[in-house]
């Protein structure tokens, strides 16, 4: 039996383990925030933002950011129907209503024209999710923001290393959020980051992140508001500091794996992968193959083929509006259609060239098998 190829796993070296060991041995008392403060400072510098707050998850970062904007009951937040539940959950937790709109067929990211069409007097924010490392059209979204006064938030959970016209994903909106889950390019096991260049917003989230205790409050254990507990541990931050030192290497490897897939699959017709347009860089977190509807290749066929080949591939995100807790919106044609004919491909740092070849050959064999079956059916019907 061939070895199982996992869809993702982190790249952990002696640097990460040495930093984590130091935090575990010495990061207590007066030093209990040392790695957290360092990670926040260095991450903000890498991103080009003024402020960063390390959190226990990207979801927590989103929850606090939305709360700091004052979003609540009666408000609407526009976001792509193609998303993970983590992006919409904080909206519902705050009592606001999500408005799901369709995505573009090439980037699988939110369609700016659909955003504009769904704006109402109740719209309080627009969330731009850079799915799988692909980039939203930030110029169009920020133009809508300038004209309407509605802030754009960047869900950059999957987009570390992605760059839009010289600006890093997550640094352009009123605030951005990142995930450092164990599946991500940069990991702390669990964890996330809130980033912004808005000083007032930063101060609000900083207060919320510490049980509502304001930084300038002189009374000990005196909260000024009801806040949250979404803090990252010092040991997690230590791992994050080490990963951030290696970030260029980590992103480069992701991009190399995506490029290798593209070369090997270039002979196939009717298939598209993560795009990279002029003046952009795709961080390539999750290489994804999407088949044209006319190809007739379904998610189920792809899953069966990869399982038979002992390869751990992921399905494309289901549209949020297809979930039982929301009203269906099949009019979001791309968000509903793409997952039925797409698959996420393995892309962990230590994949061998033989592993990449095996994944590509599995896809190629699916296409050839489908073409052969179609030819037989055509002859039989003739």
N, C-alpha and C positions, 0 to 999 in steps of 0.2 A: 504493500500500500504506500502510495506517495505521501510525503509530509503534507499536513494541512497548511494552507496559506491563509493567514488571518488577514482581515481587512485593515486592521490597524493595531499598532502597539507603540508605546513610547520609546524614545531613544534615551536611555539612562546610562551615563558614564561615571567614571570615578569622580569627576568634578561634582556631579549632583549628589552622590552619596557622601562625599566629604563635607559639602556644605550642610547637608541634612544632619549629619553626625555632629557637626559643630553646633548647630542650632539645638539639637537634642541635649547635648552635654552642657552648653554654656548659655543658651538663649532664654534665660529666665531672670526674674527680678528686674533690675534696671535695664537689662538687655533684651527684654521679652519682645520688643518691637524692632530690634535692629535690622533684621532681614526684611521685615515688612516695609519699613521706611526706605530701605535701599532699593527694594524691588519696585516700589511705587515711583521713586525718583528716576530710576534708570528706564523704566517702561515709558514714562511720560517723555523722557528725552528721546528714546527710540522712535516714539510715535510723532513727536513734534507738538504735543499738547502742553498746556501749562500745569495741569493737575491730573493725578491718578489716585484712585483709592482701591486697594486690593480687597476683594470680596470672597465670600465662600462659594459663589457661583455667578455665572453670567446672568442667570434669572434674578438673583438678588440685586445685582447691579442695575438691571432694568427696572425692577420694582421700586428701588429707592429713587432712581432718576425720574420716573414717571410721577412718583409721589411728590418729589421736590418741585416739579412743574405744576403741582396743584391739580392734577388730573383726578377726577372722581365721578360720582354719580351724575348721569345726564350728558357726560362728555363722550365724544367719539374719537377713536384712534384708527387711522387708516394703515393697513399693513398688507403684505402680499399673502395670498391664499396658500402659496407654497412656502411653508415654514414648519419649524418644529413647535410643539405645544408650549415650550418654554418662553417663546416670544409673546404669545397671547395671554398666558396665564396671569401675569402681573396686571394686565389691563382689567381682567375680570375680577381679580382680587381687590382692585381699587373701586369697583363698582361701575366702571366705564364700559362702553360698548365697542368691540372691535368691528371694523368695517373691512371685510376681505375683498381685495381686488385682484385682477388677473396679473400674470407675469408675462414678460417678453419671451418669445419662442426660442431665442438664441442664448440669452444669458440666464434665463429662468429666474430673473430678478424682477422686482416690482415694475409695472408699466406706468411711467409718469403720466401718460394721457388718461389712464384709468384712475390714477390718483386725483387728477384735476376734476374728472367727471363726478367723483364721489364726495367732493368737499361740500359740506353743509355749514350752516351757522354754528353747529355743535362740534365741528372738527377742532380738536385741540392739539393733535400731533400727527406726524407721518413717520412711520418706522421703515427704514430702508435696510433690508436684510441682504447682506452680501453672501448669497447661498453658495456653499461648497468652495469658497474662495473667489467666485465670480463677482464682478463689481456692478452695483446699481449705477444708473446714469445719474451721477451726483450733480452734474451741471444742470440738468433739467429739474431735478428735485429741489435743489437750492434756489433755482429761479422761481419755482412755485412758492417756496418759503418766503423769498423776498417780496413777492407780489401780494401774498396773502397774510403774512405775519405768522403763519403756522410753522412751528419749529420742526426740523427734520432730525430724527434720532437715528443713529447708525447701530444696527445689530451686526457687529463685526465678529461674532462668536467664532465664525469659521474662516475669517479673512485676514489673520495675521500674515504679513508679508505681501498683501495685495496693495497696489498703489494706483491711484486715479490721478493722472496728469500731474505727477510730482508730489501728491499728498497721500499719506497713508490712510488706508481704510480705517475708519473709527475716529479720525481727527477732524472731520469736516462738519459734522452736524453739531447741534447744540450740546449733545453728549454722545458718547459711544460706549459700547459694552463688548467685552471679550470673554471667551471661555477658555479655561485651562484644564478642562476635563481630560481624562487619560487618553482619549482618542485624538486630541488636538495636536497640532504641530508643536506648540509649546505647552507643556503640561506641568501642573503641580499636583496631579492626582484628581482632585476636585478643586474648583476655584475659578475666580473671574476677576475682572477689572472694570471699574467705572472710570471714564476719562472725559475731561472737558477743559476748555480754555475760558469758560465763564466763571469768574471768581465767585460771584454770588451763588451760582448753582452749586459750585464745589463746596462752599461753606454749608449750604443746606443739606447736601448729601452727607458731608462729614459728620454733621450733627445727628442726622437720622441713622447713620451707620453705627453710632455708639450709644444706642438706647436713648437717643434724644438729648444727650448731654453736649451742650455747646462747648466749643474749644475755649472760649473766654470765660466760662463760668468758674468762679472761684470757690463756690461751695462744693465740698466733696460729696460724691454720689447724689448730685442734684440734677435730674433731667429737666430740660426746658420744654420738652415735647415727648410724645409717645413715638419712639423710634423703632429701629429694627436691630437684629443681631445677625448681620451678614458678614462677619469679619473673617479674614483668612488667618490661619495660624502661622506662627513664625517659622515652623519647620517646612510648611508648604512654600512659604515665600523664599526660603533658602534654596529649595529645589528650583523655584522660578528664577532666582538670580543666576543660577548656573545655566539654566536653559536659555536665558536671555543672552548670556555671553556667547552661546552657540547659535543664536537665532539665524544668522546668515547661512550657516551650514545647514541647519534644519530646513529652512525654506528652500534653499537651493536643491536639496535632495528631493523634496516634494515636486519641485518644478521639473527636475530631471526625470522622475518617474512618469509624470504626465507626458512629457515629451517622448519618452520611450514608447509609451502606449500609442501615442499619435502616429509615430513612425510605423509601428507594427500593424496598426489598423488602417493605415492610409489606403490600402488596396480595396477596402470595403466601401460599397456604395450605400447611401441612405443612413449613415451614422454620423453623429456630431458629438463633440466633446467640449470640455470647458474652454470658452473662447478667451482670446487675449487680443484686444484691439489696440490701435495706435496710441501711444503715450500712456499705456496702462501696463501693469504687471499683475498677473494672476498668481496668488500665493499657492494655488493648486492643492488646497487641503484635501479635497476628495475628488480624484479623477472619476468622471461619470460619463457613461456611454448612453446616448439617447438615439433610438432608432426612429427613422421617418415612419409615419403611419402606414405608408404604402409598403414598407418592408414586411409587415405582418408578423413581426417578432415581438412577443409579449413578455412582460415581467415574469410570468409563471414559467415560460419556457427557459428564460435566462436563469432563474433560480434553480430549476431542476438540473440544468447543465452544469452550473457551478457546484452544486452539491454532489453531483456524480463525479466531478473532478477533484473533490475534497478541497474546494476553495470557498472561503468565507466572504461572500459578497453581500452588500447591503442594498435594500430597496430604496428607491427615491422617495422623498417625503410625500406622504399622502396629503392632499389638500386639507387645510384645517376645516373648511366648510363641509367636508365629507364625514367629519367626526360626529358622533351621536349627540354631543352637547351643543352643537351649533346648527343653524339653519343651512340646508344645502344650497350651494350656489354653483350649479353645473354650468352656468353661463360663463364662468371663469374657465374658458375652454382650454387654455394652455395648462393651467394649474391642475385641471382634472385629467387631461390627456397624457401629458408627459410621463407621469409616474407609471402608467400602464405599459410603457415601452422603454423603460430605462433601468439601469443598474449602476450602483456605485462599485468601483473597482478597488482592490487592495492597494495600499500605497504607503506601507510603513517604512521607516528609515532604512532598516537593514535588509530589505528585500534584495534578493540576488537577481542577476540578469536572467537566470533560468526560471525564477519565480515569475518575473514579468512576462517572459516568453510563454510560460504555461497559461497564465491568465489570458493573454492575447489570443493564443491558439484555441482556447476554449470558446471565446467569442467568435472567432473565425469559423470554427467547426459548427457552431449554431447557425451561422448564416449559410454556410455551404449545405448543411443538412436541410434547412428550410427551402433553399433554392432547388435542391434535388427533389424534395417532396412535391414542390409546386410544379416542377417539370413533369413529374410522373402523373400528377392529377390532370395537367393540361393535355397530356397524350391520351389519357383514359377518356377524357371528355370530348376528344376530337372525333 
